[in-house]
Amino acid sequence: MRDDEFDLDRYLRASKKVDLSGLPWDRIKDHPLPEGEARVLAYMMDIETHTVIYLRDLLATRAAFEPDVTAFLSCWVYEELWHGEAFSRFLGEAGYQLGPDGERVWSDSPYPSRLARNTWIRRKLGSKGYASHVATMLGAAAFRDFVALHMTWGAVNELGTLTGYRLIIEKTKHPVLAELLQRITKDERRHFAFYRAQARMRLARSQSARRMTRWAMEHVWAPVGTGVRPQHETDFAIVQVFGDRTWTEPSGSCPASPGPGWPPGRSGRQNGALARRHAQPAPPRRWPRSGPRRRPKDPPRPLQARMVGWPR
C-alpha cells in the first residue's frame, strides 16, 4: 500500500479505546432521548460489538496471511468493542434498559457489559452464523482475490456507519450524544480510510477482482448489520437515520476521493439508494414494557426506564 493512501504505522501507534474522559455522563438524563434515536443507538451498539464475529470470518480468508492487514484488524476490533460499550452506557444513563434481561448499564458499570444480550444475539443467529462463516471460507478458497471483495465490502460498511453517525450529530437535540458521536467518528474515519485504501490497491491490480467485486456488491451486498439483528430493526435504523438522504464521501481527514474503481461501478448515492431499497418503512413498534427488571441503584429518573431490544 502506498504511504499516501493510509499511514498504518501512525494508526497502530495511536490506536486506543475511544476517549470518554470529560464526557458529562451526569448531564445525559437532563436531555430527553427520543425512542427513535435510542433504538438506532441500540442497533449500532449491537453491530459494533458484533465486530469480533466479522473478524472471525475475515481471518478465514487469505487476509490472515498478510501481517499489515492483521495488524490493523487487531486494533480495529478493539476500538469497535469500546464503541459498543460507550453506547450501552449512554443508553443506561438516558434511562433505557436492555433486553433480554432488562440490564441497565451505568457509566461506571463493570466491563464487559451486556453479557446476556450478546449471548442471546449470537445464539439467535444459530445456523445462519455458521453458514456465513462457511460461505466465506468457500469463497476465499474459490477466488484468489477474495480479500479485495472483503476490503471493498468493509469500506462500504464503514462509510455507511460513519455517515450515519454524522447525520445523527446533525439531527439530534441531545448535546451529550452529539459529543459522544463526534469522538467515535474519529475512529470510524480511520477505519474507512484503511479499508478504502486496501480495496483500491487490490482492485487496481486485478481485473478478475474488479469483476467479482462488482457482481457481489450489486447482487449480494446488504446494509451493515443485516442478519445480525431482526430485519425490521435494520429497516428502522436505515429509515430513521438516512430518510431520503444518501451517504456520500466524507471530507476532512479521509484520504482523497476514491477513483472510479472503488467501489466498482458504485457511488455513495447508489449505495444509499440500495440500502433504502432493503429498508421498507414500517409502522413503529413499541418496545414491551413488561419482563424481568433489575432494581435501579438510584431513584427513578425523569425519563422512565424502557426496554430496548426485547426478543420477539
N, C-alpha and C positions, 0 to 999 in steps of 0.2 A: 504494500500500500504506500502511495506517495505521501511524503511528510506534509504536503499542503492539504491533504484530504482529512486526516484525523491524526492528532498527536497522541498516540497510545501511551507513550512514556509519561507525558504530562497527566493524562487521565488517571493512570494507575497510581501515580504519586499523590494525586489529590483526592482519590476516591475515599468516601467515608459515608456514614449514615447521615440522612438529611438533618441539617442543623435546626433544632427546635428550641435552642436557647433563647430566652427572652420572649417566646410566644405567650401572649396573655391568656392562658388557659382559663383563668378566673373570670374573664370577660365574655367567654363564649355563651354562657347562659343569659347574658344581658341582651342578646340579639336573637330574635326568632329564626329558626332554621326551617323553611318550608319542607313539607314531606317530600315534595318532588326532588329537591336538592339532596335531602337525606337519603332517598332511595338511590340516586345516582352515586353518591359517595359510598354507600354500602356495596353497590355493584363494583365500583372501581377498587374498593378495599379488597374484595374477594379476588379480583383479577390480578392485582398487584401481588397478593400473597401466593397466588397460584403459579407465579413465575418459575418457581423451582421445578414444577412439573413440566413446563415448557423446556426448561434446561435439560431435564431427563431425556426428552425427545430429541433435542438438538445434539446431545452428546452421543446419540445412537447413529449419527451420520459421520461423514469424514471430517466434519468440523473438529471432532475430538483429536485429530492428528495434527492440528495446527496450533502451536503454542500461543500465537498472538491472539487468536480467536478465544481460546480457553482462558487466557489471562483476563480478557475483557469480560467474558461471561461470569467469571468468579466474582468480580466486583459488581456487575450488573445485577445478579440475583440477590446479592447482599443489600444493595441500595433499594431494590424493589421491596424486599422484606420490610424495610423501615418505612416505606411509603404506606404499606398496609397498616402497620402499627400506628402511624400518625393518624390515619383516617379513623381507625377504631376508637382512638382516644378522643378525637374531636366529636364523633357521634355520641359517645358516652357523656361527655361534658355538656353536649347540647340537649341531653335528656332522652336519648334513644337507647333501647335495649336491642340486643342482637339475638336472633333465633339461631338454633332451635331451643336453647336452654334459657333464654332471657338474660344473658350476660350483659351487665352494664360495665363498660370499660372506662376507667378513670385515667386521668393524666399520669397518675403515679402507680397504676396497676402493674403487677409483675409481668415480665416478658417470658415467653410469648403469650399474647392474648388469644382468645377465640379458639381454644383447643377443640372444644366440642363442635363449633361451627365448621372449622376447616376439615375435621374428620368427617363430618356429615356431608360436606360438599364433595369430597374426594370419593367417599363411598357411594354417593348417589350417581357419580359418573359411571361406576361399575365397569361393565364390559366395554363401554364406549371409550374410556380412558386407555384400556389395554389395546383396543382396536386401533386407536390413533397412534399409539407407540409402535405397534407392529407395522402399520402402514408407512410410518416414517422410516423404519428400518428397511422395509422392502423398496421404498422409493430411493433411498440412499444407495442400496445395492444395485438397483437397476440403472440409475442415472449418475454418471461420473460427476456431473456439475450440479448435483442436488443442493449443495451448500449455497450456490448462487440463488436458488429459489428461496431457501430458508432466510438468507440475508435480506432479500427483497421483501419477503413476507413480514419479517421483523421490522424493516424500515417503515413499511406502510402502517403497521400497527402502532409503532412508536409515534409516527406522525399524527395518527388519529388521536392517540392519547394526549399528546402534547397540545394539539389544537383544541381538543375538548376541554382541557384544564384552562386554557387561555379564554375560551368562551365563557366558562363558569365564572372566571375572575371578572369578566366584563359585565355579566348579568347579575351576580349575587349582590345582595344588600348586606351581607354579613361580613364585616371588615376582617374578622379573625380568619374566616375561611379564605378570603382573598389573599391574606398574608401567608397562610399555610401553603396554598397552591402556588404562590409565587416562588416559594422555596423549593417545592417539589419539581416545578418545571425546569429549574436549573439542571437537575439530574436528567430529566427527560430529553432536554435539548442535546445533551452529550450522548445519550443512548441512541437517539435518532441519527446523530451525526456519524456514529460508528457504523451502524447498520447500513446507512446510505452509502458511505464510502466503500464498504465491503461489497455491496451489491453492484455499485458502478464499476468497480475494478473487475469483478468476476464476469459480469455481463459483457463488458467491453472486450474481453479476450476470448469469448466463446459464442459462436452463432447458435450452436445447439442449446446452450444455456439460455439464450435470449428466447428461442422458440418455446422451450419447455416452460420457462417462467411466464411468458406472455399467456400461454394456454392456461396455466394453473391460476394466474391472477384473474383471468376472465371467467373461468368456469368453476373454480374450487374455492377461491378466497372468500372469507366471511369476516365480518367485523370482529375485533378483538373481544374475547370472552364468550363468543358463540360456542355453545355446547358445555361450557363450564357452569353457567347459570341457566335457569329456565329461559326459553326463547322470549317469553313476554317481558322478562326483565331486561334482556338485551335490547328488545324493541323500545321499551320505555326509555332506557338510558340514551339511545341514539336520538329519538324524537325530542326528548326533554332538553338535551344539550345542543344538538345541531339545528333542530327545527328545519327551516328552509335554508340553512347555511351549509356551506361545504368546507371541508378542510383544505387549506392551501399551504404552500411552502412558508414556514415561519421565517422571519427575518432576524437580524441581530447576530447572535453568537453562533448560528449554524453556518456550515461551510457554504460556498457559493451554490447558486441554483443548480439542481441536477440537470444532467444532459438529457438528450432525447431518448436515451436508452433506459432511463430509470424513472419510475418503473416502466417496463416496456409497454409502450402504447397506452399509458395511463397517466392522467393528470390528477392534481388534487381535486379538481372539480368532479371528474369522473369517479374518483374514489368515494367522495361524499354522496354522489347520486346513487352509486351502487349500494352503499351502506343503508341509505334510506329506503331503497327497494327491499332490502332484507327486513326493514323495520316498518311494519304496518301499524299506524296509530290504533290503539285500542282504548276503550274506556278505562279510566284509572281504577286500580284495585286498592281497596282499603286493607291495610295490614290488620290481622287479627289482634284483638285486644286481650284475648284470653290465653292461658297457657302458663307454664311454670315461670315464676318470677323470683328474682333474688331481692332480698330486702336491701334498699339503698343504704349507704353508710352515712347519709346525712338527710335532713328533712326534704320532702318533695320540692322540686324546683318549679319556677313559674311555668316552664314548658313540661307538661306531664310526660313521663316516660312512655315511649311507644315501641312496639316490637318491629324490628327490621328483619325481613328475610325468614319469616316463619315457614316451615316446609308445607307444601301443598300436595 
